[in-house]
Amino acid sequence: VAALVALSFSGAIGLTFLMLGCALEYYGVYWPLFVLIFYFLCPIPHFIAKRVGDDSDAASSACRELAYFFTTGIVVSAFGLPIILARVEAIKWGACGLVLAGNAVIFLTILGFFLVFDRGDDFSWEQW
């Protein structure tokens, strides 16, 4: 229960940073909200790889490595978007900093979720 509360709190802090980067009167531009798309896309490769991957306990599999590759691309894109928006002066650099801080907190929250709740089943066919 404590892990769930901590993850909820850190997710709220991350989204607060994102909203501050958009809604403060000095910044006032909502373009950084497009990083929400990356937050939703981030866990999808892991879920697909878990579903179609083989059940062996091997240290590595091609499906899992491809999921890591796509997840890394999504995370890098989420950090790159506000930097590019600030570079072309669509948003201010202060808003970019707040969005980057929010990205770090949100992605660490997503990682924490998978570390805490992705233990898997203890069921094994070798028992039969």
TIVO-2410 file (N, C-alpha, C; in nm, 3 decimals):
# residues 128
REC num residu      c1      c2      c3 atome chaine
REC   1      V   0.083  -0.119   0.000     N      A
REC   1      V   0.000   0.000   0.000    CA      A
REC   1      V   0.088   0.125   0.000     C      A
REC   2      A   0.197   0.122   0.074     N      A
REC   2      A   0.286   0.238   0.082    CA      A
REC   2      A   0.349   0.268  -0.054     C      A
REC   3      A   0.381   0.162  -0.130     N      A
REC   3      A   0.440   0.183  -0.262    CA      A
REC   3      A   0.340   0.250  -0.355     C      A
REC   4      L   0.215   0.210  -0.347     N      A
REC   4      L   0.112   0.269  -0.431    CA      A
REC   4      L   0.091   0.416  -0.397     C      A
REC   5      V   0.094   0.449  -0.270     N      A
REC   5      V   0.079   0.589  -0.227    CA      A
REC   5      V   0.199   0.672  -0.274     C      A
REC   6      A   0.319   0.616  -0.261     N      A
REC   6      A   0.439   0.688  -0.304    CA      A
REC   6      A   0.439   0.710  -0.455     C      A
REC   7      L   0.398   0.609  -0.532     N      A
REC   7      L   0.391   0.625  -0.677    CA      A
REC   7      L   0.286   0.727  -0.717     C      A
REC   8      S   0.173   0.727  -0.649     N      A
REC   8      S   0.069   0.826  -0.677    CA      A
REC   8      S   0.117   0.968  -0.647     C      A
REC   9      F   0.186   0.981  -0.534     N      A
REC   9      F   0.237   1.112  -0.496    CA      A
REC   9      F   0.342   1.162  -0.596     C      A
REC  10      S   0.434   1.075  -0.636     N      A
REC  10      S   0.537   1.117  -0.731    CA      A
REC  10      S   0.478   1.146  -0.868     C      A
REC  11      G   0.377   1.071  -0.909     N      A
REC  11      G   0.309   1.102  -1.035    CA      A
REC  11      G   0.240   1.238  -1.031     C      A
REC  12      A   0.180   1.270  -0.917     N      A
REC  12      A   0.116   1.400  -0.903    CA      A
REC  12      A   0.218   1.513  -0.904     C      A
REC  13      I   0.334   1.491  -0.844     N      A
REC  13      I   0.441   1.592  -0.846    CA      A
REC  13      I   0.490   1.614  -0.989     C      A
REC  14      G   0.510   1.505  -1.063     N      A
REC  14      G   0.554   1.518  -1.202    CA      A
REC  14      G   0.455   1.592  -1.288     C      A
REC  15      L   0.328   1.559  -1.273     N      A
REC  15      L   0.226   1.631  -1.351    CA      A
REC  15      L   0.213   1.776  -1.307     C      A
REC  16      T   0.241   1.805  -1.180     N      A
REC  16      T   0.241   1.944  -1.133    CA      A
REC  16      T   0.351   2.024  -1.202     C      A
REC  17      F   0.470   1.965  -1.213     N      A
REC  17      F   0.578   2.033  -1.286    CA      A
REC  17      F   0.537   2.060  -1.431     C      A
REC  18      L   0.474   1.962  -1.494     N      A
REC  18      L   0.431   1.980  -1.632    CA      A
REC  18      L   0.327   2.092  -1.644     C      A
REC  19      M   0.230   2.092  -1.554     N      A
REC  19      M   0.127   2.196  -1.558    CA      A
REC  19      M   0.185   2.335  -1.527     C      A
REC  20      L   0.281   2.341  -1.436     N      A
REC  20      L   0.343   2.470  -1.407    CA      A
REC  20      L   0.418   2.522  -1.528     C      A
REC  21      G   0.480   2.433  -1.602     N      A
REC  21      G   0.550   2.475  -1.724    CA      A
REC  21      G   0.456   2.526  -1.831     C      A
REC  22      C   0.329   2.492  -1.821     N      A
REC  22      C   0.231   2.537  -1.920    CA      A
REC  22      C   0.147   2.653  -1.869     C      A
REC  23      A   0.103   2.646  -1.747     N      A
REC  23      A  -0.004   2.734  -1.701    CA      A
REC  23      A   0.042   2.860  -1.628     C      A
REC  24      L   0.167   2.868  -1.591     N      A
REC  24      L   0.211   2.991  -1.527    CA      A
REC  24      L   0.193   3.108  -1.623     C      A
REC  25      E   0.152   3.221  -1.570     N      A
REC  25      E   0.118   3.335  -1.655    CA      A
REC  25      E   0.238   3.382  -1.737     C      A
REC  26      Y   0.357   3.369  -1.683     N      A
REC  26      Y   0.477   3.412  -1.754    CA      A
REC  26      Y   0.502   3.325  -1.877     C      A
REC  27      Y   0.468   3.194  -1.869     N      A
REC  27      Y   0.490   3.103  -1.981    CA      A
REC  27      Y   0.368   3.100  -2.072     C      A
REC  28      G   0.254   3.064  -2.020     N      A
REC  28      G   0.125   3.074  -2.086    CA      A
REC  28      G   0.107   3.003  -2.219     C      A
REC  29      V   0.186   2.904  -2.250     N      A
REC  29      V   0.173   2.830  -2.374    CA      A
REC  29      V   0.155   2.683  -2.339     C      A
REC  30      Y   0.064   2.617  -2.404     N      A
REC  30      Y   0.031   2.479  -2.367    CA      A
REC  30      Y   0.090   2.375  -2.461     C      A
REC  31      W   0.186   2.411  -2.544     N      A
REC  31      W   0.250   2.315  -2.632    CA      A
REC  31      W   0.319   2.201  -2.557     C      A
REC  32      P   0.377   2.225  -2.439     N      A
REC  32      P   0.444   2.113  -2.370    CA      A
REC  32      P   0.351   2.000  -2.329     C      A
REC  33      L   0.221   2.020  -2.332     N      A
REC  33      L   0.130   1.912  -2.295    CA      A
REC  33      L   0.135   1.794  -2.393     C      A
REC  34      F   0.199   1.814  -2.507     N      A
REC  34      F   0.211   1.703  -2.601    CA      A
REC  34      F   0.301   1.591  -2.546     C      A
REC  35      V   0.377   1.617  -2.441     N      A
REC  35      V   0.456   1.508  -2.382    CA      A
REC  35      V   0.367   1.406  -2.313     C      A
REC  36      L   0.242   1.440  -2.286     N      A
REC  36      L   0.149   1.342  -2.229    CA      A
REC  36      L   0.134   1.221  -2.321     C      A
REC  37      I   0.144   1.242  -2.451     N      A
REC  37      I   0.136   1.131  -2.545    CA      A
REC  37      I   0.248   1.031  -2.518     C      A
REC  38      F   0.367   1.082  -2.489     N      A
REC  38      F   0.480   0.993  -2.461    CA      A
REC  38      F   0.461   0.919  -2.330     C      A
REC  39      Y   0.395   0.981  -2.232     N      A
REC  39      Y   0.369   0.913  -2.106    CA      A
REC  39      Y   0.278   0.792  -2.128     C      A
REC  40      F   0.182   0.806  -2.218     N      A
REC  40      F   0.091   0.694  -2.245    CA      A
REC  40      F   0.156   0.588  -2.333     C      A
REC  41      L   0.247   0.629  -2.422     N      A
REC  41      L   0.312   0.534  -2.512    CA      A
REC  41      L   0.424   0.455  -2.445     C      A
REC  42      C   0.482   0.508  -2.341     N      A
REC  42      C   0.600   0.449  -2.280    CA      A
REC  42      C   0.581   0.303  -2.235     C      A
REC  43      P   0.475   0.267  -2.165     N      A
REC  43      P   0.466   0.127  -2.119    CA      A
REC  43      P   0.417   0.028  -2.226     C      A
REC  44      I   0.367   0.075  -2.337     N      A
REC  44      I   0.308  -0.014  -2.438    CA      A
REC  44      I   0.408  -0.117  -2.491     C      A
REC  45      P   0.532  -0.081  -2.529     N      A
REC  45      P   0.624  -0.187  -2.577    CA      A
REC  45      P   0.650  -0.295  -2.473     C      A
REC  46      H   0.657  -0.258  -2.347     N      A
REC  46      H   0.678  -0.358  -2.242    CA      A
REC  46      H   0.560  -0.455  -2.233     C      A
REC  47      F   0.439  -0.401  -2.239     N      A
REC  47      F   0.322  -0.487  -2.232    CA      A
REC  47      F   0.313  -0.581  -2.352     C      A
REC  48      I   0.347  -0.530  -2.469     N      A
REC  48      I   0.344  -0.615  -2.589    CA      A
REC  48      I   0.450  -0.723  -2.579     C      A
REC  49      A   0.571  -0.685  -2.538     N      A
REC  49      A   0.678  -0.784  -2.527    CA      A
REC  49      A   0.647  -0.888  -2.421     C      A
REC  50      K   0.583  -0.848  -2.315     N      A
REC  50      K   0.546  -0.943  -2.210    CA      A
REC  50      K   0.440  -1.041  -2.261     C      A
REC  51      R   0.351  -0.992  -2.344     N      A
REC  51      R   0.242  -1.074  -2.395    CA      A
REC  51      R   0.290  -1.174  -2.501     C      A
REC  52      V   0.373  -1.128  -2.595     N      A
REC  52      V   0.414  -1.215  -2.705    CA      A
REC  52      V   0.548  -1.282  -2.681     C      A
REC  53      G   0.620  -1.240  -2.578     N      A
REC  53      G   0.751  -1.299  -2.550    CA      A
REC  53      G   0.740  -1.442  -2.504     C      A
REC  54      D   0.849  -1.513  -2.519     N      A
REC  54      D   0.850  -1.652  -2.474    CA      A
REC  54      D   0.855  -1.656  -2.321     C      A
REC  55      D   0.816  -1.768  -2.266     N      A
REC  55      D   0.807  -1.783  -2.121    CA      A
REC  55      D   0.936  -1.832  -2.058     C      A
REC  56      S   1.041  -1.838  -2.136     N      A
REC  56      S   1.166  -1.886  -2.078    CA      A
REC  56      S   1.224  -1.781  -1.984     C      A
REC  57      D   1.304  -1.828  -1.892     N      A
REC  57      D   1.366  -1.737  -1.796    CA      A
REC  57      D   1.504  -1.693  -1.842     C      A
REC  58      A   1.522  -1.685  -1.973     N      A
REC  58      A   1.651  -1.644  -2.026    CA      A
REC  58      A   1.681  -1.500  -1.986     C      A
REC  59      A   1.807  -1.470  -1.978     N      A
REC  59      A   1.847  -1.335  -1.936    CA      A
REC  59      A   1.807  -1.230  -2.039     C      A
REC  60      S   1.797  -1.269  -2.165     N      A
REC  60      S   1.766  -1.173  -2.269    CA      A
REC  60      S   1.687  -1.242  -2.379     C      A
REC  61      S   1.601  -1.168  -2.443     N      A
REC  61      S   1.532  -1.219  -2.561    CA      A
REC  61      S   1.520  -1.105  -2.661     C      A
REC  62      A   1.506  -1.140  -2.787     N      A
REC  62      A   1.500  -1.038  -2.891    CA      A
REC  62      A   1.377  -0.950  -2.875     C      A
REC  63      C   1.266  -1.009  -2.837     N      A
REC  63      C   1.143  -0.933  -2.819    CA      A
REC  63      C   1.158  -0.831  -2.705     C      A
REC  64      R   1.216  -0.873  -2.595     N      A
REC  64      R   1.236  -0.784  -2.481    CA      A
REC  64      R   1.335  -0.672  -2.516     C      A
REC  65      E   1.441  -0.706  -2.588     N      A
REC  65      E   1.539  -0.605  -2.628    CA      A
REC  65      E   1.478  -0.503  -2.724     C      A
REC  66      L   1.391  -0.549  -2.814     N      A
REC  66      L   1.323  -0.456  -2.904    CA      A
REC  66      L   1.229  -0.365  -2.826     C      A
REC  67      A   1.164  -0.418  -2.725     N      A
REC  67      A   1.077  -0.335  -2.640    CA      A
REC  67      A   1.159  -0.231  -2.566     C      A
REC  68      Y   1.277  -0.268  -2.515     N      A
REC  68      Y   1.365  -0.171  -2.450    CA      A
REC  68      Y   1.407  -0.061  -2.548     C      A
REC  69      F   1.436  -0.101  -2.671     N      A
REC  69      F   1.478  -0.005  -2.774    CA      A
REC  69      F   1.366   0.096  -2.801     C      A
REC  70      F   1.244   0.047  -2.822     N      A
REC  70      F   1.132   0.138  -2.850    CA      A
REC  70      F   1.101   0.226  -2.729     C      A
REC  71      T   1.108   0.169  -2.609     N      A
REC  71      T   1.083   0.248  -2.489    CA      A
REC  71      T   1.187   0.358  -2.473     C      A
REC  72      T   1.313   0.325  -2.502     N      A
REC  72      T   1.419   0.426  -2.495    CA      A
REC  72      T   1.393   0.537  -2.596     C      A
REC  73      G   1.350   0.502  -2.715     N      A
REC  73      G   1.317   0.604  -2.815    CA      A
REC  73      G   1.204   0.695  -2.771     C      A
REC  74      I   1.104   0.637  -2.706     N      A
REC  74      I   0.991   0.716  -2.657    CA      A
REC  74      I   1.036   0.811  -2.547     C      A
REC  75      V   1.118   0.762  -2.455     N      A
REC  75      V   1.165   0.846  -2.344    CA      A
REC  75      V   1.255   0.958  -2.395     C      A
REC  76      V   1.345   0.927  -2.486     N      A
REC  76      V   1.433   1.030  -2.543    CA      A
REC  76      V   1.350   1.134  -2.618     C      A
REC  77      S   1.248   1.091  -2.688     N      A
REC  77      S   1.161   1.185  -2.759    CA      A
REC  77      S   1.087   1.276  -2.663     C      A
REC  78      A   1.046   1.222  -2.549     N      A
REC  78      A   0.976   1.304  -2.450    CA      A
REC  78      A   1.067   1.411  -2.392     C      A
REC  79      F   1.196   1.380  -2.379     N      A
REC  79      F   1.290   1.481  -2.331    CA      A
REC  79      F   1.331   1.576  -2.444     C      A
REC  80      G   1.329   1.528  -2.566     N      A
REC  80      G   1.370   1.612  -2.678    CA      A
REC  80      G   1.266   1.713  -2.721     C      A
REC  81      L   1.138   1.678  -2.709     N      A
REC  81      L   1.032   1.768  -2.756    CA      A
REC  81      L   1.035   1.905  -2.688     C      A
REC  82      P   1.042   1.915  -2.555     N      A
REC  82      P   1.046   2.049  -2.496    CA      A
REC  82      P   1.173   2.125  -2.531     C      A
REC  83      I   1.284   2.055  -2.549     N      A
REC  83      I   1.408   2.123  -2.587    CA      A
REC  83      I   1.394   2.182  -2.726     C      A
REC  84      I   1.336   2.107  -2.817     N      A
REC  84      I   1.315   2.158  -2.953    CA      A
REC  84      I   1.216   2.274  -2.952     C      A
REC  85      L   1.109   2.262  -2.873     N      A
REC  85      L   1.012   2.371  -2.864    CA      A
REC  85      L   1.076   2.498  -2.808     C      A
REC  86      A   1.165   2.483  -2.711     N      A
REC  86      A   1.234   2.600  -2.656    CA      A
REC  86      A   1.335   2.655  -2.756     C      A
REC  87      R   1.399   2.568  -2.832     N      A
REC  87      R   1.499   2.611  -2.930    CA      A
REC  87      R   1.437   2.694  -3.041     C      A
REC  88      V   1.316   2.658  -3.083     N      A
REC  88      V   1.249   2.735  -3.189    CA      A
REC  88      V   1.163   2.848  -3.131     C      A
REC  89      E   1.178   2.869  -3.000     N      A
REC  89      E   1.112   2.976  -2.927    CA      A
REC  89      E   0.960   2.966  -2.926     C      A
REC  90      A   0.909   2.842  -2.931     N      A
REC  90      A   0.765   2.821  -2.915    CA      A
REC  90      A   0.728   2.827  -2.767     C      A
REC  91      I   0.823   2.788  -2.681     N      A
REC  91      I   0.806   2.800  -2.536    CA      A
REC  91      I   0.932   2.865  -2.480     C      A
REC  92      K   0.923   2.912  -2.358     N      A
REC  92      K   1.039   2.972  -2.293    CA      A
REC  92      K   1.125   2.864  -2.228     C      A
REC  93      W   1.251   2.897  -2.205     N      A
REC  93      W   1.343   2.799  -2.148    CA      A
REC  93      W   1.306   2.759  -2.006     C      A
REC  94      G   1.245   2.849  -1.931     N      A
REC  94      G   1.199   2.814  -1.797    CA      A
REC  94      G   1.090   2.708  -1.800     C      A
REC  95      A   0.999   2.722  -1.896     N      A
REC  95      A   0.895   2.620  -1.913    CA      A
REC  95      A   0.958   2.488  -1.955     C      A
REC  96      C   1.060   2.495  -2.038     N      A
REC  96      C   1.130   2.373  -2.080    CA      A
REC  96      C   1.192   2.304  -1.959     C      A
REC  97      G   1.252   2.381  -1.870     N      A
REC  97      G   1.311   2.322  -1.749    CA      A
REC  97      G   1.207   2.255  -1.661     C      A
REC  98      L   1.091   2.320  -1.645     N      A
REC  98      L   0.985   2.259  -1.564    CA      A
REC  98      L   0.933   2.131  -1.629     C      A
REC  99      V   0.919   2.131  -1.760     N      A
REC  99      V   0.870   2.012  -1.829    CA      A
REC  99      V   0.973   1.899  -1.820     C      A
REC 100      L   1.101   1.933  -1.832     N      A
REC 100      L   1.205   1.830  -1.819    CA      A
REC 100      L   1.208   1.772  -1.678     C      A
REC 101      A   1.188   1.856  -1.577     N      A
REC 101      A   1.180   1.805  -1.439    CA      A
REC 101      A   1.059   1.714  -1.424     C      A
REC 102      G   0.946   1.754  -1.481     N      A
REC 102      G   0.827   1.670  -1.477    CA      A
REC 102      G   0.848   1.539  -1.549     C      A
REC 103      N   0.917   1.543  -1.664     N      A
REC 103      N   0.948   1.420  -1.737    CA      A
REC 103      N   1.031   1.325  -1.652     C      A
REC 104      A   1.133   1.378  -1.586     N      A
REC 104      A   1.219   1.292  -1.504    CA      A
REC 104      A   1.138   1.225  -1.393     C      A
REC 105      V   1.053   1.302  -1.327     N      A
REC 105      V   0.974   1.246  -1.217    CA      A
REC 105      V   0.873   1.143  -1.269     C      A
REC 106      I   0.805   1.174  -1.378     N      A
REC 106      I   0.705   1.082  -1.433    CA      A
REC 106      I   0.768   0.952  -1.481     C      A
REC 107      F   0.880   0.961  -1.553     N      A
REC 107      F   0.941   0.839  -1.603    CA      A
REC 107      F   1.003   0.756  -1.490     C      A
REC 108      L   1.053   0.820  -1.386     N      A
REC 108      L   1.098   0.744  -1.270    CA      A
REC 108      L   0.980   0.679  -1.199     C      A
REC 109      T   0.864   0.745  -1.200     N      A
REC 109      T   0.743   0.686  -1.143    CA      A
REC 109      T   0.699   0.564  -1.223     C      A
REC 110      I   0.704   0.574  -1.355     N      A
REC 110      I   0.668   0.460  -1.440    CA      A
REC 110      I   0.765   0.344  -1.417     C      A
REC 111      L   0.894   0.375  -1.407     N      A
REC 111      L   0.993   0.271  -1.378    CA      A
REC 111      L   0.967   0.208  -1.242     C      A
REC 112      G   0.937   0.291  -1.144     N      A
REC 112      G   0.906   0.239  -1.011    CA      A
REC 112      G   0.784   0.149  -1.011     C      A
REC 113      F   0.684   0.185  -1.091     N      A
REC 113      F   0.565   0.101  -1.102    CA      A
REC 113      F   0.602  -0.038  -1.152     C      A
REC 114      F   0.684  -0.042  -1.257     N      A
REC 114      F   0.720  -0.173  -1.312    CA      A
REC 114      F   0.811  -0.251  -1.217     C      A
REC 115      L   0.893  -0.183  -1.142     N      A
REC 115      L   0.979  -0.254  -1.047    CA      A
REC 115      L   0.899  -0.310  -0.930     C      A
REC 116      V   0.795  -0.238  -0.887     N      A
REC 116      V   0.718  -0.281  -0.772    CA      A
REC 116      V   0.612  -0.384  -0.809     C      A
REC 117      F   0.540  -0.360  -0.918     N      A
REC 117      F   0.422  -0.442  -0.949    CA      A
REC 117      F   0.442  -0.541  -1.062     C      A
REC 118      D   0.560  -0.554  -1.116     N      A
REC 118      D   0.581  -0.645  -1.230    CA      A
REC 118      D   0.661  -0.767  -1.186     C      A
REC 119      R   0.619  -0.827  -1.079     N      A
REC 119      R   0.689  -0.945  -1.030    CA      A
REC 119      R   0.656  -1.069  -1.112     C      A
REC 120      G   0.544  -1.068  -1.180     N      A
REC 120      G   0.504  -1.182  -1.261    CA      A
REC 120      G   0.440  -1.291  -1.177     C      A
REC 121      D   0.403  -1.397  -1.242     N      A
REC 121      D   0.342  -1.511  -1.175    CA      A
REC 121      D   0.450  -1.604  -1.121     C      A
REC 122      D   0.420  -1.668  -1.013     N      A
REC 122      D   0.511  -1.769  -0.960    CA      A
REC 122      D   0.481  -1.907  -1.017     C      A
REC 123      F   0.390  -1.912  -1.110     N      A
REC 123      F   0.350  -2.038  -1.171    CA      A
REC 123      F   0.455  -2.082  -1.273     C      A
REC 124      S   0.490  -2.205  -1.272     N      A
REC 124      S   0.585  -2.260  -1.367    CA      A
REC 124      S   0.535  -2.395  -1.414     C      A
REC 125      W   0.553  -2.424  -1.543     N      A
REC 125      W   0.511  -2.552  -1.598    CA      A
REC 125      W   0.601  -2.665  -1.549     C      A
REC 126      E   0.718  -2.633  -1.496     N      A
REC 126      E   0.808  -2.736  -1.449    CA      A
REC 126      E   0.754  -2.806  -1.324     C      A
REC 127      Q   0.656  -2.747  -1.258     N      A
REC 127      Q   0.597  -2.812  -1.142    CA      A
REC 127      Q   0.519  -2.936  -1.182     C      A
REC 128      W   0.472  -2.942  -1.302     N      A
REC 128      W   0.391  -3.055  -1.348    CA      A
REC 128      W   0.483  -3.164  -1.390     C      A
***
